[in-house]
Amino acid sequence: MSYTNATINDSNQARDEQPTPLNPQGYSRIQPTAELIGLHHQTLRRWWKADKFPKPININGIPMFRNSDILRFLDRQQSIGEV
């Protein structure tokens, strides 16, 4: 399954333009990740602190999620029918 990276402001995107696929080699910030999963960013923070979601890594002082971790989480949730 292919997942796309949520943009902060979808209204700026042209209607016929497809969202950017989530690159497994890349990283994502908290807000776009929360939007992709359909959660509030504070819920996502609570989830990683409760070990319900992969913890972000610190890149130059910015918490970033590995896209491969996000994709693995989404695949796991889809297989058990959650999120």
CNS distance restraints for C-alpha pairs under 8 A (distance, minus, plus):
assign (resid   1 and name CA) (resid  75 and name CA) 7.91 0.50 0.50
assign (resid   2 and name CA) (resid  21 and name CA) 7.05 0.50 0.50
assign (resid   2 and name CA) (resid  22 and name CA) 7.72 0.50 0.50
assign (resid   3 and name CA) (resid  21 and name CA) 5.99 0.50 0.50
assign (resid   3 and name CA) (resid  22 and name CA) 5.78 0.50 0.50
assign (resid   3 and name CA) (resid  71 and name CA) 7.40 0.50 0.50
assign (resid   4 and name CA) (resid  19 and name CA) 5.87 0.50 0.50
assign (resid   4 and name CA) (resid  20 and name CA) 5.60 0.50 0.50
assign (resid   4 and name CA) (resid  21 and name CA) 4.20 0.50 0.50
assign (resid   4 and name CA) (resid  22 and name CA) 4.90 0.50 0.50
assign (resid   4 and name CA) (resid  36 and name CA) 7.46 0.50 0.50
assign (resid   5 and name CA) (resid  19 and name CA) 6.59 0.50 0.50
assign (resid   5 and name CA) (resid  20 and name CA) 5.67 0.50 0.50
assign (resid   5 and name CA) (resid  21 and name CA) 5.80 0.50 0.50
assign (resid   5 and name CA) (resid  22 and name CA) 5.01 0.50 0.50
assign (resid   5 and name CA) (resid  32 and name CA) 6.93 0.50 0.50
assign (resid   5 and name CA) (resid  33 and name CA) 7.50 0.50 0.50
assign (resid   5 and name CA) (resid  36 and name CA) 6.47 0.50 0.50
assign (resid   6 and name CA) (resid  10 and name CA) 7.93 0.50 0.50
assign (resid   6 and name CA) (resid  19 and name CA) 7.26 0.50 0.50
assign (resid   6 and name CA) (resid  32 and name CA) 5.17 0.50 0.50
assign (resid   6 and name CA) (resid  33 and name CA) 7.00 0.50 0.50
assign (resid   6 and name CA) (resid  35 and name CA) 6.03 0.50 0.50
assign (resid   6 and name CA) (resid  36 and name CA) 5.13 0.50 0.50
assign (resid   7 and name CA) (resid  19 and name CA) 7.90 0.50 0.50
assign (resid   7 and name CA) (resid  32 and name CA) 6.02 0.50 0.50
assign (resid   8 and name CA) (resid  31 and name CA) 7.45 0.50 0.50
assign (resid   8 and name CA) (resid  32 and name CA) 6.19 0.50 0.50
assign (resid   9 and name CA) (resid  13 and name CA) 7.70 0.50 0.50
assign (resid  13 and name CA) (resid  17 and name CA) 6.64 0.50 0.50
assign (resid  22 and name CA) (resid  26 and name CA) 7.72 0.50 0.50
assign (resid  22 and name CA) (resid  67 and name CA) 6.67 0.50 0.50
assign (resid  23 and name CA) (resid  27 and name CA) 7.96 0.50 0.50
assign (resid  23 and name CA) (resid  67 and name CA) 6.44 0.50 0.50
assign (resid  23 and name CA) (resid  68 and name CA) 7.82 0.50 0.50
assign (resid  24 and name CA) (resid  66 and name CA) 7.58 0.50 0.50
assign (resid  24 and name CA) (resid  67 and name CA) 4.92 0.50 0.50
assign (resid  24 and name CA) (resid  68 and name CA) 4.51 0.50 0.50
assign (resid  24 and name CA) (resid  71 and name CA) 7.31 0.50 0.50
assign (resid  25 and name CA) (resid  66 and name CA) 7.52 0.50 0.50
assign (resid  25 and name CA) (resid  67 and name CA) 6.51 0.50 0.50
assign (resid  25 and name CA) (resid  68 and name CA) 6.60 0.50 0.50
assign (resid  26 and name CA) (resid  66 and name CA) 6.27 0.50 0.50
assign (resid  26 and name CA) (resid  67 and name CA) 5.51 0.50 0.50
assign (resid  26 and name CA) (resid  68 and name CA) 7.65 0.50 0.50
assign (resid  27 and name CA) (resid  64 and name CA) 5.95 0.50 0.50
assign (resid  27 and name CA) (resid  65 and name CA) 5.40 0.50 0.50
assign (resid  27 and name CA) (resid  66 and name CA) 4.62 0.50 0.50
assign (resid  27 and name CA) (resid  67 and name CA) 5.13 0.50 0.50
assign (resid  28 and name CA) (resid  32 and name CA) 6.87 0.50 0.50
assign (resid  28 and name CA) (resid  33 and name CA) 6.31 0.50 0.50
assign (resid  28 and name CA) (resid  64 and name CA) 5.43 0.50 0.50
assign (resid  28 and name CA) (resid  65 and name CA) 5.20 0.50 0.50
assign (resid  28 and name CA) (resid  66 and name CA) 6.58 0.50 0.50
assign (resid  28 and name CA) (resid  67 and name CA) 6.34 0.50 0.50
assign (resid  29 and name CA) (resid  33 and name CA) 6.26 0.50 0.50
assign (resid  29 and name CA) (resid  62 and name CA) 7.86 0.50 0.50
assign (resid  29 and name CA) (resid  63 and name CA) 6.65 0.50 0.50
assign (resid  29 and name CA) (resid  64 and name CA) 4.84 0.50 0.50
assign (resid  29 and name CA) (resid  65 and name CA) 6.33 0.50 0.50
assign (resid  30 and name CA) (resid  34 and name CA) 6.09 0.50 0.50
assign (resid  30 and name CA) (resid  41 and name CA) 6.39 0.50 0.50
assign (resid  30 and name CA) (resid  44 and name CA) 7.84 0.50 0.50
assign (resid  30 and name CA) (resid  63 and name CA) 7.15 0.50 0.50
assign (resid  30 and name CA) (resid  64 and name CA) 6.64 0.50 0.50
assign (resid  30 and name CA) (resid  65 and name CA) 7.30 0.50 0.50
assign (resid  31 and name CA) (resid  35 and name CA) 6.24 0.50 0.50
assign (resid  31 and name CA) (resid  41 and name CA) 5.66 0.50 0.50
assign (resid  32 and name CA) (resid  36 and name CA) 6.07 0.50 0.50
assign (resid  33 and name CA) (resid  37 and name CA) 6.30 0.50 0.50
assign (resid  33 and name CA) (resid  65 and name CA) 7.92 0.50 0.50
assign (resid  33 and name CA) (resid  70 and name CA) 7.90 0.50 0.50
assign (resid  34 and name CA) (resid  38 and name CA) 5.88 0.50 0.50
assign (resid  34 and name CA) (resid  39 and name CA) 4.95 0.50 0.50
assign (resid  34 and name CA) (resid  40 and name CA) 5.84 0.50 0.50
assign (resid  34 and name CA) (resid  41 and name CA) 5.17 0.50 0.50
assign (resid  34 and name CA) (resid  44 and name CA) 6.24 0.50 0.50
assign (resid  35 and name CA) (resid  39 and name CA) 6.02 0.50 0.50
assign (resid  35 and name CA) (resid  40 and name CA) 7.18 0.50 0.50
assign (resid  35 and name CA) (resid  41 and name CA) 7.79 0.50 0.50
assign (resid  37 and name CA) (resid  74 and name CA) 7.84 0.50 0.50
assign (resid  37 and name CA) (resid  83 and name CA) 7.14 0.50 0.50
assign (resid  38 and name CA) (resid  83 and name CA) 7.69 0.50 0.50
assign (resid  39 and name CA) (resid  43 and name CA) 6.29 0.50 0.50
assign (resid  39 and name CA) (resid  44 and name CA) 6.56 0.50 0.50
assign (resid  40 and name CA) (resid  44 and name CA) 6.51 0.50 0.50
assign (resid  41 and name CA) (resid  45 and name CA) 6.36 0.50 0.50
assign (resid  42 and name CA) (resid  46 and name CA) 6.28 0.50 0.50
assign (resid  43 and name CA) (resid  47 and name CA) 6.12 0.50 0.50
assign (resid  44 and name CA) (resid  48 and name CA) 6.36 0.50 0.50
assign (resid  44 and name CA) (resid  53 and name CA) 7.39 0.50 0.50
assign (resid  45 and name CA) (resid  49 and name CA) 6.29 0.50 0.50
assign (resid  46 and name CA) (resid  50 and name CA) 6.11 0.50 0.50
assign (resid  47 and name CA) (resid  51 and name CA) 6.08 0.50 0.50
assign (resid  47 and name CA) (resid  52 and name CA) 4.80 0.50 0.50
assign (resid  47 and name CA) (resid  53 and name CA) 5.38 0.50 0.50
assign (resid  48 and name CA) (resid  52 and name CA) 5.54 0.50 0.50
assign (resid  48 and name CA) (resid  53 and name CA) 4.48 0.50 0.50
assign (resid  48 and name CA) (resid  54 and name CA) 5.75 0.50 0.50
assign (resid  48 and name CA) (resid  55 and name CA) 5.23 0.50 0.50
assign (resid  49 and name CA) (resid  53 and name CA) 7.97 0.50 0.50
assign (resid  49 and name CA) (resid  55 and name CA) 7.49 0.50 0.50
assign (resid  51 and name CA) (resid  55 and name CA) 7.66 0.50 0.50
assign (resid  53 and name CA) (resid  73 and name CA) 7.23 0.50 0.50
assign (resid  54 and name CA) (resid  65 and name CA) 7.64 0.50 0.50
assign (resid  54 and name CA) (resid  69 and name CA) 6.42 0.50 0.50
assign (resid  54 and name CA) (resid  70 and name CA) 7.44 0.50 0.50
assign (resid  54 and name CA) (resid  73 and name CA) 7.72 0.50 0.50
assign (resid  55 and name CA) (resid  65 and name CA) 7.06 0.50 0.50
assign (resid  56 and name CA) (resid  63 and name CA) 5.46 0.50 0.50
assign (resid  56 and name CA) (resid  64 and name CA) 5.00 0.50 0.50
assign (resid  56 and name CA) (resid  65 and name CA) 4.45 0.50 0.50
assign (resid  56 and name CA) (resid  66 and name CA) 7.11 0.50 0.50
assign (resid  57 and name CA) (resid  63 and name CA) 5.48 0.50 0.50
assign (resid  57 and name CA) (resid  64 and name CA) 5.34 0.50 0.50
assign (resid  57 and name CA) (resid  65 and name CA) 6.23 0.50 0.50
assign (resid  57 and name CA) (resid  66 and name CA) 7.70 0.50 0.50
assign (resid  58 and name CA) (resid  62 and name CA) 5.41 0.50 0.50
assign (resid  58 and name CA) (resid  63 and name CA) 4.61 0.50 0.50
assign (resid  58 and name CA) (resid  64 and name CA) 6.17 0.50 0.50
assign (resid  59 and name CA) (resid  63 and name CA) 6.30 0.50 0.50
assign (resid  59 and name CA) (resid  64 and name CA) 6.59 0.50 0.50
assign (resid  65 and name CA) (resid  69 and name CA) 7.10 0.50 0.50
assign (resid  65 and name CA) (resid  70 and name CA) 7.12 0.50 0.50
assign (resid  66 and name CA) (resid  70 and name CA) 6.59 0.50 0.50
assign (resid  67 and name CA) (resid  71 and name CA) 6.11 0.50 0.50
assign (resid  68 and name CA) (resid  72 and name CA) 6.10 0.50 0.50
assign (resid  69 and name CA) (resid  73 and name CA) 6.12 0.50 0.50
assign (resid  70 and name CA) (resid  74 and name CA) 6.17 0.50 0.50
assign (resid  71 and name CA) (resid  75 and name CA) 6.10 0.50 0.50
assign (resid  72 and name CA) (resid  76 and name CA) 6.13 0.50 0.50
assign (resid  73 and name CA) (resid  77 and name CA) 6.14 0.50 0.50
assign (resid  74 and name CA) (resid  78 and name CA) 6.02 0.50 0.50
assign (resid  75 and name CA) (resid  79 and name CA) 6.19 0.50 0.50
assign (resid  76 and name CA) (resid  80 and name CA) 6.53 0.50 0.50
assign (resid  77 and name CA) (resid  81 and name CA) 5.86 0.50 0.50
assign (resid  77 and name CA) (resid  82 and name CA) 5.00 0.50 0.50
assign (resid  77 and name CA) (resid  83 and name CA) 6.30 0.50 0.50
assign (resid  78 and name CA) (resid  82 and name CA) 5.99 0.50 0.50
assign (resid  78 and name CA) (resid  83 and name CA) 7.43 0.50 0.50
